[in-house]
Structure formats: structure tokens, C-alpha cells
């Protein structure tokens, strides 16, 4: 069910974000910000974000595989666990 208050709240939040973006653009264009420093920071932020996603995904998949390896017999999952064990033991 659609809530009118929620719709107006989202529009207000969207408007505030657009205003903030305009102010940041004006600040950037005024020359107070070192453009090379901004590009370098954005590059490092992207590297950190990509590395974090990769590391987090690796940990989650590793934990799932470890939990599955603890299960000896589970209906419908047993075939998958056996194939994973076979692959891991290679």
C-alpha cells in the first residue's frame, strides 16, 4: 500500500541531495579543491572498495563451504556436498 507521507519524504530527501550536489559542484568549480588530489582519492577509494568486496565475498564463500563440509548427510544437499568434497580433495 502506498503511503503519501513516505512519498513526500522521499521527494524531500531527493531534493536535499540534489541541493547538496549542486553546492559541492559549486565548491569544486570555485577552485578551492585540488583536482589531482580528488582524482587520486577517488582512485584509492575505488581500489579499497573493490578489495573489500573481493575479501568479503571470499570470506563468506569460505565460511559456507566450511559449514557444508561439517554436514555429513542432508537430504537433497548430499549430492552437492559430495561433489564439493570431491573437488576440494583434488
Secondary structure as UniProt FT lines:
FT   HELIX           4..29
FT   TURN            30..31
FT   HELIX           35..70
FT   TURN            75..77
FT   HELIX           78..89
//
